[in-house]
Amino acid sequence: MINHMSSYFSAEKQESLIFMAVGLLAIGLSAWLCMNGHRLKSMAWPLVAIALLQVAVGASVYLRTDTQLSTLSAKLVSNPAALQAEETTRMQTVMNKFSIYKAVEMLLLILGVGMIAFLQRHDVAAGIGVGLVLQAAFTLTLDIFAEVRGADYLSALRAMPG
């Protein structure tokens, strides 16, 4: 079980770095678009709004992961049944939230595509649409990977003896 746990939390930490890096890149791109007066500079609004969430969530996950893994590893040794019960409950909640996250991301993706398709002659709307598509597609992709990783970890928890 320790290998499953270590693998899961290591990947979570790595993905948090990707989230932060892309968030910072989106903020940098937004600044460049605005400073250069690009006609699609309105894409900066969704880029920055979602980037701030990416940086905050990424930093939160990154900063708590080592302590979380250490605490859970100690509990695995001292009280495996309690670890299994508590961590299974936590992970079921995490897994249920993915349905909400993915629905919101797909809605933003569809909204962005719609804005590009139907309002492409309006620079502000088209720019917002492009920003939504970029951020929603990226975030959805990472959440799909995280959901698969979480499902594997949850399966390992459920398979623990006892």
C-alpha positions as CSV (number, residue, x, y, z in Angstrom):
1,M,0.0,0.0,0.0
2,I,2.9,2.4,0.7
3,N,3.9,2.2,-2.9
4,H,0.4,3.1,-4.1
5,M,0.3,6.0,-1.6
6,S,3.7,7.3,-2.5
7,S,3.0,7.1,-6.2
8,Y,-0.3,8.8,-5.9
9,F,1.0,11.7,-3.8
10,S,4.1,12.1,-5.9
11,A,2.0,12.5,-9.0
12,E,-0.3,14.9,-7.3
13,K,2.7,17.0,-6.3
14,Q,4.1,16.9,-9.9
15,E,0.8,17.9,-11.4
16,S,0.5,20.8,-8.9
17,L,3.8,22.2,-10.3
18,I,2.3,21.9,-13.8
19,F,-0.8,23.8,-12.7
20,M,1.3,26.6,-11.1
21,A,3.6,26.8,-14.2
22,V,0.7,27.1,-16.6
23,G,-1.0,29.6,-14.4
24,L,2.1,31.8,-14.3
25,L,2.5,31.4,-18.1
26,A,-1.1,32.4,-18.6
27,I,-0.5,35.5,-16.5
28,G,2.6,36.3,-18.5
29,L,0.8,35.9,-21.8
30,S,-2.0,38.1,-20.6
31,A,0.4,40.8,-19.6
32,W,2.1,40.6,-23.0
33,L,-1.3,40.7,-24.8
34,C,-2.3,43.8,-22.9
35,M,1.0,45.6,-23.1
36,N,1.1,45.1,-26.9
37,G,-2.5,46.1,-27.4
38,H,-3.3,42.9,-29.2
39,R,-6.8,42.9,-30.7
40,L,-7.6,39.7,-28.8
41,K,-6.3,41.0,-25.5
42,S,-9.6,40.2,-23.9
43,M,-8.5,36.6,-23.7
44,A,-6.5,37.8,-20.8
45,W,-9.6,38.0,-18.6
46,P,-10.4,34.2,-18.5
47,L,-6.6,33.4,-18.7
48,V,-5.9,35.4,-15.6
49,A,-9.1,34.4,-13.7
50,I,-8.4,30.7,-14.2
51,A,-4.7,31.2,-13.7
52,L,-5.2,32.6,-10.3
53,L,-7.1,29.5,-9.3
54,Q,-4.5,27.3,-10.9
55,V,-1.7,28.9,-8.9
56,A,-3.6,28.9,-5.7
57,V,-4.7,25.3,-6.0
58,G,-1.3,24.2,-7.3
59,A,0.5,25.9,-4.4
60,S,-1.9,24.5,-1.8
61,V,-1.5,20.9,-3.1
62,Y,2.3,21.2,-3.4
63,L,2.7,22.7,0.1
64,R,0.5,20.1,1.9
65,T,1.5,16.9,0.1
66,D,4.7,16.0,1.9
67,T,3.0,16.4,5.4
68,Q,-0.1,14.6,4.2
69,L,2.0,11.7,2.9
70,S,4.0,11.5,6.1
71,T,0.9,11.6,8.3
72,L,-0.8,8.9,6.2
73,S,2.3,6.7,6.1
74,A,2.6,6.8,9.9
75,K,-1.1,5.9,10.2
76,L,-0.6,3.0,7.8
77,V,2.0,1.6,10.2
78,S,0.2,2.4,13.5
79,N,-3.5,1.8,12.5
80,P,-4.0,0.5,9.0
81,A,-7.8,0.0,9.5
82,A,-8.3,3.6,10.5
83,L,-6.2,4.8,7.6
84,Q,-8.3,2.7,5.2
85,A,-11.6,4.0,6.6
86,E,-10.6,7.6,6.7
87,E,-8.7,7.8,3.5
88,T,-11.3,5.8,1.6
89,T,-13.9,8.3,2.7
90,R,-11.7,11.3,1.8
91,M,-11.0,9.8,-1.6
92,Q,-14.6,9.1,-2.3
93,T,-15.3,12.8,-1.7
94,V,-12.4,13.8,-4.0
95,M,-13.7,11.5,-6.7
96,N,-17.2,12.8,-6.5
97,K,-16.0,16.4,-6.9
98,F,-14.4,15.4,-10.2
99,S,-17.9,15.2,-11.8
100,I,-18.5,18.8,-10.8
101,Y,-15.1,20.0,-11.9
102,K,-15.4,18.3,-15.3
103,A,-18.9,19.6,-15.9
104,V,-17.8,23.2,-15.2
105,E,-14.7,22.8,-17.4
106,M,-16.8,21.3,-20.3
107,L,-19.3,24.1,-19.9
108,L,-16.6,26.7,-20.1
109,L,-15.1,24.9,-23.1
110,I,-18.4,24.8,-24.9
111,L,-19.0,28.4,-24.0
112,G,-15.6,29.4,-25.4
113,V,-16.1,27.4,-28.6
114,G,-19.5,29.0,-29.0
115,M,-18.1,32.5,-28.6
116,I,-15.4,31.9,-31.1
117,A,-17.9,30.3,-33.6
118,F,-20.7,32.7,-33.3
119,L,-19.1,36.0,-32.2
120,Q,-15.8,35.8,-34.1
121,R,-16.3,39.2,-35.6
122,H,-16.4,40.8,-32.2
123,D,-12.8,40.9,-30.9
124,V,-13.7,41.1,-27.2
125,A,-16.0,38.1,-27.4
126,A,-13.6,36.1,-29.6
127,G,-10.8,36.8,-27.2
128,I,-12.7,35.7,-24.2
129,G,-13.7,32.6,-26.1
130,V,-10.1,31.7,-26.9
131,G,-9.1,32.3,-23.3
132,L,-11.9,30.0,-22.1
133,V,-11.0,27.3,-24.6
134,L,-7.3,27.3,-23.7
135,Q,-7.8,27.2,-19.9
136,A,-10.8,24.9,-19.9
137,A,-9.2,22.3,-22.2
138,F,-6.0,22.3,-20.2
139,T,-7.6,22.1,-16.8
140,L,-10.0,19.4,-18.0
141,T,-7.1,17.3,-19.4
142,L,-5.2,17.5,-16.1
143,D,-8.4,16.7,-14.1
144,I,-9.0,13.6,-16.2
145,F,-5.5,12.4,-15.4
146,A,-6.0,13.2,-11.7
147,E,-9.3,11.4,-11.7
148,V,-7.7,8.2,-13.2
149,R,-4.9,8.5,-10.7
150,G,-7.4,8.9,-7.8
151,A,-9.5,5.9,-9.0
152,D,-6.3,3.7,-8.9
153,Y,-5.4,4.9,-5.4
154,L,-9.0,4.4,-4.2
155,S,-9.0,0.9,-5.6
156,A,-5.7,0.2,-3.7
157,L,-7.3,1.5,-0.5
158,R,-10.4,-0.7,-0.9
159,A,-8.2,-3.7,-1.6
160,M,-6.3,-3.4,1.7
161,P,-6.7,-6.4,3.9
162,G,-8.8,-6.0,7.0
